[in-house]
Amino acid sequence: MLIRRFILSASALSFSWLSFAQDWTEFVSMEDRFRMFGPGQPEVEEISYPSEYGVEYPARVYTYEDDPTRYSLTVVDYSDAQRIHSERTNKTSADDGSIYWSVDVLGSIAYAAWNIRRRGGEVTYDAFHYIQRVDGHQLQITNANQSRTYAGIYLHDLRLYIVEATSPAGRPPPTIFQQSLELLNEDGETFNYRYLHTPDIRIGGG
């Protein structure tokens, strides 16, 4: 009986999510190679994204406001990271060298997660995650006002994807936005690696 009740509850939850998602709109960006669903069309803003080493990278923020829930996807472009690092003027003796552009990119998931944690709130989930077998990280945080933030961070093809959604207390968790993200290849098609995929960046010589 307990198992049957659980199945019925899970089915009801899935149905409510499906009904909710039917009102959402698919959005595709070939420039940033992703597809996802959101409540309408996003506002798009070009920004400079500061890295762990104080380097400014080009990025875009796709934002949805569905009062009172806020959704966003930030895509950071690391494709020119080596040149940007070589030209920066804020180097120190500790991070001056040809490998640090790679370190900056490879550490970007951990750094983005740290920036989300430092906002405060109770972290209720904090662990490795992946989509399409692409390495990433997931966070769930209960904020001081009891709203909940769900975040997913993924690094693929020299792009960092930071998915965030914050929903007020008493509202359903905004996980459906996070779970709708699909990464695309250069032909605009989704993919799924056979094995867990980490960034193909070679550091150092040898």
Wavefront OBJ file of the C-alpha trace (Angstrom):
o trace
v 0.000 0.000 0.000
v 2.857 2.364 0.905
v 4.571 1.699 -2.438
v 1.310 2.293 -4.299
v 0.788 5.652 -2.539
v 4.362 6.658 -3.421
v 3.830 5.794 -7.084
v 0.599 7.781 -7.176
v 2.293 10.774 -5.526
v 5.200 10.641 -7.946
v 2.823 10.382 -10.896
v 0.835 13.395 -9.684
v 4.027 15.406 -9.295
v 5.212 14.479 -12.787
v 1.811 15.404 -14.232
v 1.834 18.805 -12.504
v 5.334 19.516 -13.801
v 4.281 18.513 -17.310
v 1.218 20.776 -17.146
v 3.387 23.610 -15.861
v 5.986 23.148 -18.621
v 3.338 23.210 -21.368
v 2.972 26.956 -20.789
v 6.693 27.505 -21.262
v 8.529 28.410 -24.454
v 11.540 26.747 -26.012
v 14.532 29.024 -26.523
v 17.575 28.099 -28.631
v 20.888 29.934 -28.848
v 23.281 28.688 -31.515
v 25.725 31.397 -30.478
v 26.027 29.873 -27.005
v 24.960 26.355 -28.064
v 22.107 25.520 -25.760
v 18.374 24.914 -25.703
v 16.083 25.333 -22.733
v 12.517 26.125 -21.707
v 11.355 29.183 -19.807
v 8.303 31.337 -19.094
v 8.368 33.361 -22.328
v 11.385 34.815 -24.084
v 14.415 35.739 -21.979
v 16.005 39.138 -21.626
v 19.598 38.906 -22.873
v 22.402 41.039 -21.457
v 26.081 41.007 -22.431
v 28.364 41.329 -19.428
v 31.985 40.926 -18.355
v 32.422 37.941 -16.060
v 35.291 38.207 -13.512
v 37.246 34.988 -13.040
v 39.151 33.671 -10.031
v 42.279 35.429 -11.323
v 40.558 38.768 -11.862
v 40.301 38.288 -15.624
v 37.222 39.684 -17.372
v 35.633 37.264 -19.848
v 32.756 37.985 -22.230
v 29.471 36.461 -21.096
v 25.734 36.622 -21.659
v 22.986 36.413 -19.088
v 19.591 35.068 -20.151
v 16.997 36.110 -17.576
v 13.343 35.241 -17.042
v 11.112 36.986 -14.505
v 8.005 34.985 -13.637
v 6.863 36.869 -10.566
v 7.816 35.955 -7.930
v 10.293 33.382 -9.315
v 13.474 34.426 -11.110
v 15.374 32.250 -13.577
v 18.723 32.898 -15.240
v 21.372 31.230 -17.364
v 24.839 32.790 -17.564
v 27.122 31.585 -20.356
v 30.793 32.535 -20.058
v 32.956 32.359 -23.194
v 36.464 31.021 -22.512
v 37.332 30.414 -26.173
v 39.906 33.248 -26.150
v 41.146 32.625 -22.627
v 44.810 32.132 -23.519
v 45.095 35.503 -25.270
v 43.093 37.347 -22.622
v 45.333 35.953 -19.897
v 48.528 36.835 -21.769
v 47.403 40.469 -22.080
v 46.191 41.048 -18.535
v 48.016 43.584 -16.401
v 47.089 42.307 -12.930
v 49.449 39.335 -12.822
v 51.324 38.485 -9.649
v 54.421 36.362 -9.159
v 52.111 33.569 -7.943
v 50.000 33.353 -11.107
v 52.298 34.593 -13.865
v 52.887 31.869 -16.407
v 51.616 30.222 -19.541
v 49.473 27.605 -17.754
v 47.218 29.899 -15.777
v 44.643 30.468 -18.470
v 44.032 26.711 -18.352
v 43.876 26.716 -14.552
v 41.351 29.559 -14.702
v 39.100 27.618 -17.087
v 39.390 24.252 -15.336
v 38.688 25.857 -11.963
v 35.696 27.822 -13.219
v 33.046 25.349 -11.962
v 34.480 25.359 -8.434
v 34.826 29.149 -8.472
v 31.246 29.705 -9.662
v 29.972 27.349 -6.948
v 31.979 29.227 -4.317
v 30.485 32.532 -5.453
v 26.974 31.126 -5.053
v 27.724 29.714 -1.578
v 29.201 32.977 -0.307
v 25.869 34.775 -0.789
v 24.727 33.039 2.381
v 21.857 30.762 3.261
v 21.782 27.109 4.263
v 23.327 24.829 1.673
v 21.152 21.709 1.563
v 22.754 20.033 -1.451
v 26.291 20.502 -2.767
v 27.707 17.804 -5.028
v 29.104 16.721 -8.370
v 26.556 16.492 -11.160
v 26.474 16.074 -14.924
v 24.188 16.522 -17.903
v 24.688 14.622 -21.160
v 27.704 13.158 -19.304
v 29.316 16.616 -19.186
v 30.991 17.351 -15.829
v 29.355 19.846 -13.514
v 28.125 20.686 -10.038
v 24.741 21.239 -8.370
v 23.727 23.359 -5.400
v 20.493 23.811 -3.470
v 20.292 26.638 -0.930
v 17.601 27.774 1.484
v 17.988 31.533 1.782
v 17.417 33.699 4.866
v 13.881 34.619 3.681
v 13.142 30.898 3.160
v 13.209 31.185 -0.628
v 15.089 28.382 -2.336
v 17.818 28.644 -4.939
v 18.680 25.777 -7.264
v 21.874 26.050 -9.318
v 23.667 23.894 -11.867
v 27.129 24.650 -13.293
v 28.608 22.901 -16.343
v 31.722 23.394 -18.460
v 31.726 22.285 -22.086
v 33.628 23.295 -25.209
v 35.216 26.308 -23.433
v 31.839 27.617 -22.272
v 30.701 27.766 -18.675
v 26.939 27.419 -18.103
v 25.546 28.673 -14.778
v 21.852 27.881 -14.343
v 20.019 29.466 -11.406
v 16.422 29.641 -10.257
v 15.085 31.120 -7.023
v 11.554 30.484 -5.826
v 9.902 31.989 -2.701
v 8.840 29.955 0.301
v 5.744 27.877 -0.272
v 6.211 27.678 -4.041
v 7.195 24.493 -5.919
v 10.964 24.064 -6.297
v 12.169 25.574 -9.595
v 14.073 22.474 -10.658
v 12.207 22.159 -13.960
v 14.125 25.155 -15.363
v 17.469 23.690 -14.378
v 16.579 20.287 -15.801
v 15.444 21.693 -19.152
v 18.949 22.796 -20.195
v 20.335 20.913 -23.208
v 23.792 21.546 -24.634
v 24.101 21.550 -28.437
v 26.900 20.757 -30.864
v 27.973 23.003 -33.747
v 25.136 21.596 -35.880
v 22.522 22.578 -33.323
v 21.917 18.995 -32.243
v 21.840 17.627 -28.721
v 24.307 14.889 -27.809
v 25.188 12.446 -25.069
v 28.757 11.296 -24.527
v 29.395 7.613 -23.967
v 31.620 8.397 -20.979
v 31.851 11.251 -18.488
v 33.387 14.125 -20.405
v 35.890 16.555 -18.894
v 37.353 19.624 -20.652
v 40.018 18.704 -23.203
v 42.678 21.159 -22.045
v 46.326 20.194 -21.772
v 48.324 21.987 -19.091
v 52.101 22.288 -19.143
v 54.635 20.594 -21.350
v 55.774 17.059 -21.885
l 1 2 3 4 5 6 7 8 9 10 11 12 13 14 15 16 17 18 19 20 21 22 23 24 25 26 27 28 29 30 31 32 33 34 35 36 37 38 39 40 41 42 43 44 45 46 47 48 49 50 51 52 53 54 55 56 57 58 59 60 61 62 63 64 65 66 67 68 69 70 71 72 73 74 75 76 77 78 79 80 81 82 83 84 85 86 87 88 89 90 91 92 93 94 95 96 97 98 99 100 101 102 103 104 105 106 107 108 109 110 111 112 113 114 115 116 117 118 119 120 121 122 123 124 125 126 127 128 129 130 131 132 133 134 135 136 137 138 139 140 141 142 143 144 145 146 147 148 149 150 151 152 153 154 155 156 157 158 159 160 161 162 163 164 165 166 167 168 169 170 171 172 173 174 175 176 177 178 179 180 181 182 183 184 185 186 187 188 189 190 191 192 193 194 195 196 197 198 199 200 201 202 203 204 205 206
